[in-house]
Amino acid sequence: MQKIKIATTVDNAGFGWILETIGIATLLLNKKKKATIEIYLLDGAPVFLRNKILGALRKIYVKIPLIYEAIFFFLNFFIRNKKKLNLLYENYKEDSIENNILINKRVNLNIEKNIIEIKKFELNTSFADFIKALFKTLFIWLTIILSKDAYIKFLNYKDNNISIGDLAGSAFLKIYPQYGGNLKINFKLFRIFLKCMYLNQISKNIQKKQIKSFFFTNPEPTYVETFWKRKFLHLNSKIIETNSYDGKLKIVDRKNKYFNPWILPKPIHKMSPKIKRTIDNYFKKRFYHPHKVLEYLRKNGTNNNKKKILKNIKKKNINILKNKSYAVIYLHAFEDAQYCFGINGFKDMYEWTHFTIEKCLESQNFQKILIKPHPTINHDYKADKIAFEKLLKIYSNSKNVEFLEPKTSIFSLTKHNEFFHFVHHGSVAIELAYLDERIIGSIGGPWSNNYKFIKTWHSKSSYSKLIKDCKKGDELNKYLKSKEHLYSYVLKAHINSLSIKKRSIRHIIMNKYPQFKHEITGSKKFGLELKKMTYDSKLLKEILNLIFAKYNQNNKIYKN
């Protein structure tokens, strides 16, 4: 019997990610042989006590139900949100698989005569490990915050050659959207940093020979749990990358010269006319039906590219004067995966945005600065709305700054020779490049230094100089004699990419069952269903069968 061992983190993704991991494991199997799939769960939650408290509640209910009832009886007097309290009360009474995982109980499942074991990855930890991590964290924290460029030093911090600062920063911006994408050196950040340092401390107990036959995978690309991916890679374990730029599952290790999975490799220089026509058609679809090619967009929240009139946030027309230059600044998401492309001199997207506006105002090269909100401004990201409102408050009275209507057409921003476009890492850059616009963006984007369809900067000083040098008639991108680099980029990142919706177990299930099909409510319903799912669940059996059927049809594992 063959045996597959996969380590993963699950605290933030729940049982749904375990199902995805089972699917990934099946791709490694010889289908003709019976197999045991062992899934080992590692601690990865950014919050110290949350899961421990919830796990304790479940244990109390199992062992002493009367004490559990008494706890909630008294909580009724102190917690105002009765709906949330009742939900908590009911959740941990459930003998669900997720609750069993929460208390580190081994879970056994069967699929196609194969055995699946889900269990905690055992680490020899002690209270001494926590004390060591605490004192080390305090020392490093004080050293960093008292130094010049504290934020950048924090984000670039490495411990035992493993980058940690960027993970803590990403988690902070995600967990605390009330800061509007503005990284703060405070106790909340310290607590997350301590978590990272603690994980690094306990990871020292892992021996290379212990995980020699292990694979590792995780759901997120750039948060605290990603520490384990970096650790396993450091220990020469094989990584199954789930966040590649092209959506494909890939096996990588240190021998493969593994780099950031979101950065594209070097371009293809020769493409057939047929491929180029395919790319042209892709752009037509992207311009007029963007939600069909960009999975994070919703139909009612995309740019209205059928209208070409330029309007501000108050729905008033903006007149573009001939022989005048205009800066167009494209806002990014302020909380989601902020450091996925690395650190380049700015502590966060809010600082980059504010810096860009101020430098454009200082240069006096521009008649106006036009600010284009991110398409997700009206979606689920609280930080995006807070950051936008803050910027609006600062600059709404400025005669030289205009905030554009969120659904502003890309064509209304590209039909004039007077525009200079500023992005950080946003995919809007490829739309602008296709329309022959002048674009300035960070080298810390998916294009890196490999693709020459955008003028890049690598530091605050080089960026400042580029802004200062923008003048009417300056042909920033005219050194490009063709669109070969752009076409190569689009071919790799978009045309030949694999849709996550086709790859994901969650989306396979949501498409199959009518109750889960709705874009927003369906996902929430499915999440609730997973939380209360038990061993004898009919849906679970159907999902496990689908994993071998549909998942294997839609997926394969590639070499990096």
N, C-alpha and C positions, 0 to 999 in steps of 0.2 A: 504493500500500500504506500502510495506517495504521500509526502507531507509538505505542506506549504506553511511557513511561518511569516506573519505580517504584523509588525508593530505599528500602532497609530495612536493619535490623540482623538478624543471624542467628546470632551466635556462641553464644548460649545455647540456641537452639532447633533448630539444625541444619537438615538438608535438609527436614525436615517442615514448617518454617515457610516455606521457599521454595516448596513445593507450595501452601501456603495463599495465598501472595502471587501465584502464577500464577493461582489461582482468582479472587482479587480483581481481577486485571488483566483477566480475561476478561469481567467485568461492565462494563468500560469500553469494550468493543469493539462495533463494528458487525458483527454476526455474518455479514453478507452479503459483507464484504470481507476479504481476506487481511490479516494483521497481523504485525508484529514486536513482541514483548514484550521490552523490555530491563529486566532487574532488576539494580540496582546495590547492592552490599553495602558497608555502612559498619561500621567497627569499633565494637563496643558492649560487649564483654566486660568485666566488672568486674575481672578479674584481668589484670595486665599480661603476664605471660610464658607463661601456660599454652598458649594457642593458637599462640604463636610457637615454643615448644618442640616441640609436636606437629607443627606444619607443617614444622619443621626435620627432624624424624625422617622424615617422609614424603619430603622432598627428598633426604635422605641415601640412603634406600632406592632411590629412582628413579635417582640418579646413581652412587652407590657402594655397592652392596648388601653388599659385604664389611665395610665400616665399620659399617653398620647391624647386621650379625650380631655384630661384635666388641663394639659398645656393649651389646647385650643379654646377651652372654656374661659381661661384667664386672658388669653390673647384677644378675645372678643371685647374686653373692656378697654384695650389700649390701641387697637388697630381700627381705624375708621372705615377703610375700604373692605366691607364685608364680602363683596363679590370675590375679590382676590383671596381673602382669607378662606372662604368656603372652597374655592378651587384648590388651594393648597391642602386643605383638610382632606378633600376627596382624593387628590392625586396620590398621596402617600399611603393611602389605604389599599391602593391597587396592587395586585400581585403581578405587575407588568414586568416585561423583560428589562425595560429601561430602569425601573426601580431596583431590580435585582443587580443590574450593572452598577447602580449607584452605591450599593453596599458591598461591592466587590465579590458578589456571588458568581461562581462560574455558571455560564449559560451554554447549554448544548442544544444544537439544532441539527436537523437532517435534511439533506437535499440530494435527490437523485442517488440515494444510497451512499452519499458522502457525509462525513461527520464534520460539523463545524463547532469548534470550541472557542468561546469568548471569555477571556480571563484577564486579570490585572497583571501587568508587567511588574514582577517582584524586584524591588530595589531594597538593599540593606540600608535603610535610613535610620537616623537617630535624632534626638533632640539636639545633639551636638552639631549635626549638620546645619540645622537652622541657626544656631548661635554663631557658627563660623560665617555663614552667609550674611547674617545680620551685621556683624562687625565689619566685614569686608565691604559690604554695601554702604554702610555709613561713612567709612573712610573714603571710598571712591566718590561717593555723592558729594561730600564736602570739598574734596579736591577739585572736582569738576565745576561745581556751582560758584566757587570762589575764583575761578580762572577766567581769562579773557575768552570770548566766543564759547561760553558755557554750553549753549544749546547744541552747537555743531560738534563739540567734543563729546557731549553726551550721546548724540545720535550715532557717532562713529565709534563708540566705545566697544572694545573687544575684550573678552575674558578667555584666556587659553586659546587664542586665535579663532574664537567663535564670536561673530558680531551679535551684540545683545541690545545696544542702545536703540537701534532703529525699530526693533521688535517692540520694545517698551513704549516708544513714541507712537507707533502705529496703534497699539492697543489703547493708549490713553485717548487719542483722538476719536477712536471708535466707541469706546465705553462712555466717554463724557462729551457728547455732542453739544452740551450747553455752552462749551467754550468756542463754538463756531469755527472749529478747525484750527484754533490757536493753541499751540503747544505751550504748556505752563509748567515751570519748575515749582511743584508744590507737593504736598503729602500724597496726593492721589498718584502722581507720577512716581514718587518714591516707592510706594507700595507695589506698583507694577514692576518697577525695576528690581525690587527685592525678590519678587516672585521669579524673575528671570535668573537672578543670581543664585537663588535657592535651587532652581532646576539644574543649573550648571554644577552646583555643589554636589547634589545627589547623583548626578550623571557620572561622577568620577568613580562611582561604585560599579559601573558597567565595564565588563572586560570584553576585549575584542573577540575572544574565542566564544564568549557567551552569545554573541549576535552574529557569528560568522555566516550562518545560513539564513539570516533574517532579511526580509524586505521591509522597507518603511514607506508609509504614505500618510498624508494628512490633508484636511480639507481646505485650509487657508494658506495664502502665499506669504503673509507678512505680519503675523501677530505672534503673541507669546508662544503658542504651541509650535510655531515654526522652528523654535530652538531645537526641538528634537530632530527635525530633518537635518539641520546643520550638524548636530552632534553625531548622528548616525553616519552622515557623509564623512565626517572627520574620522570616524572609526572604520572607514572603508566598507561600510554596509551599502547594499544596493538600494537606491531610492526609486520609487515609482512616482514620477512627477505628474501631478494632476492639474497643474496651473501653467502649462506651457502656452506660449504665445499663439500656437495654432490649435489649441484645444485637445491635442492628442496625448494619450497616456504614453510616457516614455520611461525606460529604465536608464538611469544615469548612475555613475559612480565617479570617484576621483580620477580614474584612468581615462574617462571620457572628456577630461578638461571641462568639467561642469561649470557653467556660468549661470547668471540670472536667467531663469526660464522665460521671462517676459521680454528679453532682448533678442531681436532677430539676428540670425547668422548673416554672413556676407551675401550680397545680392547675386542673382543670376544675370548675366550680361546679355544673353541672346534669347529672345522669345519669338515665337512664330506669330504671324499676323492673326491667326486664329485665336491664340491666347490673348493677344492684345484686344481683340474684339470682345472676348469674354469679360475682360477687365472693364472695357468701356460700358458694357451692359450692366456690370456690377455697379458702377457709379450712377448710371441712370436710375437703377432701383434704389440705391442709397439716397439719392437726392429726393426722389418723389415718394418713396415708401421706406423711410429709414428704419422703422420699427421691425421690418421684415429681415433686415440684415444685421442690426445691432440689438442683441438680445436683452440688454438692460433698459431699452427704451419701451415705452408704452405708446400705443397708437394715438392716444389723445395728448401726449406730452412731447411730441417731436416738432422740429422746425417745419413751418408752413412754407415750403419752397415753391409752391405754386403762385404765391404772391410775392412781388418784387419791390414793394414800397417799403422804404426804411422808416420805421416808427420807433419812438421811445416808449418807456414803460407807461407813460400816460396816454398812449395811443396817438400822439401827435407826430405828424410827419417831420422828418429831419432832412433839411436841404443840404446837399453836398456841393460846395463851391469849387469851381474849376481853379486849377493852379494853386490849390491848398492841399496840404497833407493831413491825413487823419490816422490816428492809432486805433486799432481795434484789439481789445483785450478779451480773450476768451476765458471765462471762469471755469475752473475744474471742480470736481467733487471735493469737499473740504474734510471729509471724515473717513472715506473708504480707501484702504490700502495706500496710504499717503507716501510711503517710502519704498514702494515696490520696485522702482527703477534706481534706487540708491540716493545718496546725499550729495548735494551740489552747491552748498553755500547758503541755502535758505532753510530755516528751521521748520517751515510748514508752507502750505499753499496760501494761507492768508498773508504771510509775510511777503511771499513772491508777488501776490496780487497788489498789495499796498505799495511795495517797492516799484513795481512796473508803472503804476499810475503816477506816483510822485516823480519818477525819472522822466516820464513822458511830459509831465507838466513843466518840469525844470528845463527841458531841452529847447522849448519854444519852437520846435520844428513842426508842431502839430496845431492845426486850427481847433480841433476837438479830439478828446479821447472818448471812444465809444466802448462801452462795457457790455459784453454779451453773456447773459447768465447761462449756466450749464443746463442741458436738457432735463436733468433730474431735479431741478430746483423745486418743482411741485410734486415730487414723488415722496419717498419715505425718509430721506436723509434730513434730520433735524438741523444738523450743523450747517448744511448748505443754506438753509433759510436764514439762520441766525447770522452767518457771515455776510450774506447778501444784504440783510437789513442794516447791519453795522456799516458796511461800505456805503450804502444808500444814505445813511444818516450823516456820514463824514463828507460826502461829495455831492449830495443832491443840490446844494446851493452854489456849486461851482459852475460858472458859465462855460467852462471848457470841458466839462465832463457830462456825458449823456449815458443814461442807463437804457439799454435797448429792451424792447418787448421780448420776453423769453422765447417766443416762437419765430423770431426774426428769420427771414429767408436768407440762406447762404448766398443766394444770387444778388440780393440787395447789398451785400457786403463785398461783392467781387466785381461789380460792373464798372467800377471807377479805377483809374490809374493812380489815384491819390492815396490808396489805402496801404498801410503797413500792419501786418497781422502778428500778434504776440500770443504764443501758446507756451505752456510748460511741457506737457507730455500728451496732450489730448489728441484723439484720433481725427478731430476736425482738420488737423494739419494736412492729411492726405486729400481731403476735399479741396482745400485751398490750393494745394500744389497741382492738383488736376486742372484747376481753373487758372493756372499760371499766375498765382498771386505771390507776393513777397512775404515770406514767413520767417519769423525769428522764434526759435524754441530752444529748450534745454538739451544739452547732449545726453542728459539723464532721461531719455525717453526710449521707447521701443526701437527707434531707428538708430540710437547711439551715434557712433561716428562712421557707421558702415554705409549709411544711405544719404546721398547728397541732394535731396529734394527740399531741404530746409536749412537755413542758416543757423548754426548752433553756437551756444556759449557754454562755458564750463565752470564759471565762477561769477560772483557778484560784480567784480571789477570788469571782466570781459563783457558781461551783459550790459553794464552801465555804459561802456564805450560804444557798443552796438546801437543802443538807443540814441545816444548822443550823435552818432554819425548818420542817422536816418535823415535823409533829405529828399525833397521832391525830385523825382527823376532817377534816384538812386536805384540801380538795377541789382537788388540783392541776390536774386536767384538766376540771373541771366547767364551765369557761367555754365548753367546746365544746357547742353545742346540738344538733349532729348529727355524723354521721361522714363528711360530704362530703369533707373533706380527706383522710381515711384512704382512702376509696373511690377518690378520684381518684389518689392515690399508688399504690395497688395496681393499678389499671387500667393506668397507664402503665408501672410497673416490672415487673409480673408478668403480667397478663392479656394485654396487647398486646405483650409482649416476645417476642423470637425466641430459641429455644433454641440455645445455642452448639453443642450436640451435633448439631443438625440442620444447622447452618451449616458446621461444621468438616469439612474433607477427611479428617482423621484419624478422626473418628467415622463418617463415611460408609464409609470403608474397613473399619474395625473391625466395623461392622454387616454388611457384605457377605461378609467372609471368616471362616469359623468359627474358624480358628486365632488370630484377634485379638479375638474377642468377649468374652472374660473381662474383667471390670471392671478388674482389677489386672494380672494376668500378660499379658493380651492387649495392653495398652498397651506393656509392656516389650518383648514380642516384636516388635511393630510398629516400635518405636524401633531395635532391633537390626537389623531388616530394612532400614530406611532407611540405617543407617550403612554397610552393605556393598552397597548397591544400585548397579549399574553401568548403563551406557548401554543395554545389550542386555537388561536385566532385563524379564521378562515382566510382572511386577507393576507396574513403572514405566509401561509402555505402557498397562496397564489403568487405572492411576490417572489418567494424562493424559487418557484417554478419558472417565473418570468426571467429571473436572473440568468438561468441556464439557457433560456430560449432567446429572448429579445436582446439582453445585454451582450451575449456572445455574438449575436448577429451584427450589432451596431459598433462593436469595439474590437480593437486589438492593441497590443502593446508594441510600441516602436522603440528602436534603439536611438539614443540621442546623436 
